[in-house]
Amino acid sequence: MREAILIRGARQLLTLRGPSGPRRGIALRDVGLVQDGAVLIRDGMIVDVGPARRIENLAEARSAVEIDATGRVVMPGFVDCHTHLLSAPPPHADPADSVDRGPAALDACRRLVRTSPASTLKFRGREMLRQFARHGTTTVEAKSGYGQDEASEIKMLRVLGALHHDPLDVAATYLGMLAVPPEYSGRTGDYLTEVCSVVLPRVAKHRLSQFAGISWENETFTREQAVRYFTAARGLGLGLRVTGFPRAAVEFGAVTSDQTGPADAEDVALLAHSSTISCLLPGSAFHGGTDRYPSARALIDEGAAVALATDFNPHSSPTCNMQMMISLACLRMKMTPAEAISAATINGAHVIRRTDAVGSIEYGKQADLLILQVSDYREIPHHFGQNLVRLTMKRGVILHDAEASCPRP
């Protein structure tokens, strides 16, 4: 048994305690704020949380190892619920140049995944996860999709499984319908047959993923082809994730409608009256230099559940910084800081079906939390592009300590 840990002195403790379902409307603005809060941790789990006066007087707290959060914000670790963790390195180009983020980028990723041994993909993935941890993310969803053949897709999913708990939690998604690989050019139906009859059953049998995804942004697939894929995935017990076609996500009961751009009024209304969570991805709009951000304000005001994620990939959204996503959400998408934090934590946990363990600071959950170098959570979006994380903790283990890594004058 490890020594108990007491995090004390938090000026603001954001617990994110609240309703059991995804946060919507007014509930999205409730961050479960405790002024002058404390958290007691034992064996990597939260055993009590609340006002410092009560927590610090507990018998176990008196003998606990103390972590001083005086004057700072303590909050749950970010849950980044949409990333492409295993992908090709970024292009070496002048940022001012027009970078091909479409077929050329996809070709580069496909070549990398197909030719790299699993050990290489795992090494790169682990290094990237350390960057996520330094920026405050403690749980990551990651997609396959770049391999585009059975062997490569299974390799990606097995690597993602091996990265789970190393050091972060990793939830895998089989992205079976991202694009049609070159060897199936002109034979989309044959490719779909392989995906539905061979790969999906193997993914489900070996429990390599909870989810099956489709990218519909470039209208690569017909509605009939998508229906076939959805039916096969759902029949195998996999949750559906749809990027780029909100009404299809609602129609087929998808877990998420993942959105890099705005939604029209009809889509907003459909999402608001459904159980599908709108996973908003502002990184691509920022990196692409456009003003076509996801319709966060309209979705929230209409009553939709929304989550925030980085859409990390080296080509169209090369960032692992969820703090930057909160800034974009507030500065470009008209979300309040509280809404953005809820979307980046507890609602992200709902997306990957892990609210039993992550997304909030509550009794019985993993001690996944952050200490930020601000005194008020409303300061977070103001410091865009900065890393405000003073400390990242995962299951009671410190993964990043900014003060320990910086030499004192």
N, C-alpha and C positions, 0 to 999 in steps of 0.2 A: 504494500500500500504506500502510495506517495504521500508526502506531506501536504496538508491542506494549504491552499493559497487564498489570501485575502487581497482583493483589489479594493483599495480604499481611497476616499477623498475626491471621488469624481464630482466635478461641479455639475455636470449633467450626465445622467445615466439613461441611455435610450434602451429600454427593454424590448420594445416592439411587441409587448404582450397585447392580446386582443382577441377578436373573433376567431373561430376555428377555420373559416374559409378564407379565400383570397380577399384582400382588402379592396374595398370600393368606396367611392364617394367620400363622405366625412370620415369614415374609418381609416382611409388612406392617410389622413392628416394626423392620426394619433400615433405618436412614436413611443407611447408608454413612458413618458418622461418622469424620472425621479431626480429631484434636486438633491445634491449632496448624497450621492448613492454609493453603495458598496456591493461587491459580489464575492460570495464564498464558494470555493471550488475544491472538490476532492476527487482524486483519480480521474481527472480529465472531464469531470461532469460538474454541472452547476448544482449546488445543494441548497443555496439560498441567495436571494437578491432583494434589495430594497433600500430604505433609508439607512445611512451609515450608522446613525445612533443605535438602531436595533441590531444590525448585522454585526457590528464591531463588539457588541456586548455578549454575543454567543460564546459559549465555552470553547468551541472548536476554533473560533476566529482568534481567540487570544493567543493560541499557540501556533497559528498559521504563519507561513512565509508571506510577508507583506510586499505588495507592489503599489507604489505610491502614484496615484493619478490626480493628485491635487490640482485643482483649477482646470482640469481637462475634461473632454468629452469621452465617455466610454460607450461603445455601441457594438452590436453584433458584427461579425465579419461579413463582408460582402459575399453574396451568392451570384456569381456571374453565370447566368443560365443560357448563354448562347455564345460559343466560341468555336474556332477552328484551330485547335491547339497544335495539331500535327500537319504542318504545311511547309511550303518551300520558303527559303529565305527571301527577303524583299529584293526587288530589282535595284541594281546599282545605277541609279539615274538621277539627274538633276530634278529636285522636286518641282521646279517650275515647268519642266517638260510635261507633255501629255503622256501619261503612263497607261499602257494597255492593261486594264484591270479585268479584262474579259477572257477570251480564249487563250491568249498567250500566258496569262497568269495561271489559268487552269491547267494548261499543258505542262508548265513548269512544276506545279504541285504533283501532277500525276506521275511525271518522270521521277521525281524525288521519292514519292511513296513506293512506287513499283521497284525501284532499283536499290533503295536503302534497306539494309538489314534491320530487323526489329530492334536490335540493340542501339543502333544509331537513332532511330525514331524515339526510342525511350529516353536516351540521353538528352536529345534536344527538348523533348517534352518536359523532362524533369527540370532542366535549366529554366525553361519558360515558366513553369509553375513556381519556381523560387521568386521570379519577378512578380508574378501575381501576388504572392504572399507579402512581398515587400510593400506592395501598394494596397494591402488590406483585404484581398480576396482570400477566403478560406475554403470555399467550395466552388467548383467549376463544372459546367456542362461542356462536353467536347464532342465534336462530330467527326465521323469518318466521311466518306464521299469522294475524296481525292484519288483513291486507288482505282475505283471504277472497274474492277474485276474481282472475282470471288476471293482469290488468294490475297490480294492487296487489302481489300476491305476487311477481311477477317484478321489480317495482320494488324491493321490499325486498331480494330476493336480490342484485340488481345493486348496490345501495347497500352491502350487507355485503361484496361482492366488492371494491368500491372502497375500503372501509375496511381491507382486509387490508394489513398492513405500515404502517398510518397511525394511530398508530405501532406498534400491537400486531398479532400474528397473529390473524386472525379466521376461524374455521371455521363455515361456514353450514349450517343445517339447514332444509329445507323442511318446515314444520309444516302439512301439507295437511289434516289432520283435527283441528282444534282445536274447531270448532263449525260449525253450519250457518248461513250468513248469512241475514238476513231475507228477501232476495229468493227464497230457496229454501225458505221455511217450508212444511212439509208435503210437501216434495219432496226428501228426503234422497238418494234414489236418483239423481235428476237431477244434484244437486250432486256426488255421487261419480263420476258419469260424466264430468263436466267435469274433475274432479281427475285421474282415472286415464287418461282418453283425450287430454286436452289439456295440462294443466299439468305433470304428472309427466314426460311425454316431452320437453317443452320444457326443463324443469329439467335433465334428464339430457343432452339433446343439447348444450346450451350450458355444461354443467359448472358450473352455478350452485350446486350443493350436492353433498356426499358422502352426505348422510343424508336420510331421509324420516321424519317423526315423526307420532305420533298421541297425543292426550290422551284418555284413557279414564276420567278421574276422575269425570265426571258421567254416565257411561253414555249419552252422546249417541248413540253409534253401536252398531249390533248387531254380533254376532260375525261374521255373514256379510259385512257391509259392511267390517269391519276386514280380514277375510281377502282380500277383493277388492283393497283398498288395498295390503296387504302383498305380495300376489302381483304386482301391477303394479310396485310400487317395486323389489322384489327382481329382477324380470325386467329392469329397466333398470340394474341394478348398484348400486343405492343401499342403504346400510346402514340398518337399521331401528332406531328409538328409540321406546320405549313408555313413556308416563307413566300410572301408575294401575292396571295390570293385570299383575302380575309373571308369572303363569303363562302368559299369552299371549305375553309377551316371550320366555320360555324356549321355548315351543312353536314360535315362528316364527324362532328363532335371532337375536333382536334383539341389537344391540350393547350396548344398555343397557335396564335397567328403572329408570326415573326415579321416585323415591319421595319424596313429601312427608309420609307418615305411616307407621305401623307395618305390618309384613307378618305374616301368620299363619304358624304352624309349617310348614304344607305348602308355602307359597310360599318360605319360607326354605330348606327342604330342596331344592326344585327349583332355586333360584338357585345354591345351593352346589355342585350337581353339574352345572352348565352353564357355558358360556363367556360368558354374559351378565353384564355388570358392573352391579352395583347402584349407581346414581348417587343419593346421598342428599342431600336438600334440606331442611335444618333451618330455613331462614329463614322459611318460611311458618308453621310451628308457633310459632316465637318471636313473629312479628309478629301472629299471630292469637290469642296468649295461651292456647294449649292445651298439653297435655302429651303430645300424640300425635306424638311424634318418630319418625323412621325407626328400624327395629330393628337398629341398627348392631352391637351386641354379639352378638346372636343370629346375624346373618349372618356375622360374622367368625369366631366360634367354630365355626360349622358348615362354614366353608371357602370362603365366597363372596368374590369380588373386589369391593371397594367403592371408590367415588370420592366426593369431596365437591364440591359446587358451591353457588353463592349462589341460583340461580333468580331472579336479579335481574329485577325488574319493579317499577314504581312503586306497585303496588296491594297485592300480598300478600307481597312480599319486597323492600322498597326499600333494598337495600344492595349495594354492590360489594366489601365487605370480607371477603375469604377468611379473614383472621385471626379475624373474628367467627365464621365457620363452624367453624373449629378449636376455638374456645372452646365453642360449643354442642355440638360432637361429643364433647368431653371432659367437659363439665359436665352435659349432658343425655342423651347417647347412650352413655356409658360407654366411649368409645374412649380409648386412651392417646395422649399427644402424638405419639409416633412414628407410630402408625397413622393419625392424622388428617393429619399432614404428608405421609405417603406417598399417602394418598387425595386430597390437594389438589394433588399435583404429578405424580408418575410415573403413577399410575392415571388421573388426569384426561387425561394425554397418551395413554394407551391408549384411552380413550373416543373421542377424536377422531382416532385413528390417526396420531399425530405423534411417536411415541417415537424416531424417527430424528433428530429435531431438538430436542425440548424435553422437560422433565420431570425431567431430572437434569443434573448437572455432570460431563460426561465428554468425553474426547477426541473431536473431530469434531462435537460438537453446538454449537448456537447459544449464545453467551454471554448467556443469559437468567438473571439471578441477582439476589439481594437481599442487602443487608447490613441486619441487624436490630439495633435498639438494646436487645438483651438479651445476656447472656453465656452463657445456656444455653437450648437450644430448648424445654425443658420449662416455661420461663416463659411461653411464648406464650399458652396458653389462660387463664392466670391474669389477664392484662390484657385482659379482654373489652371490646370496643367501642373500644379504642384503636388508633391506627395506630403500629405499632412500626417501620415501614420507615424506615431511615436513607437508603438508596439503592436505586433500581431501575435495572437495566441491561437493555437489550434489544439483542441482536446486537452487544454491545460498546459501545453508545451509552447514556449516562446520560440517562434520562427524568425522573428525580426525585432530587433531592439535598436532604434536609431541612435539612442544616446550611448549605448554600449559600443556601437561601431564607429562612433565619432570621437577622435582624440580630444581631450579637454585641453584648453590653453594653459 
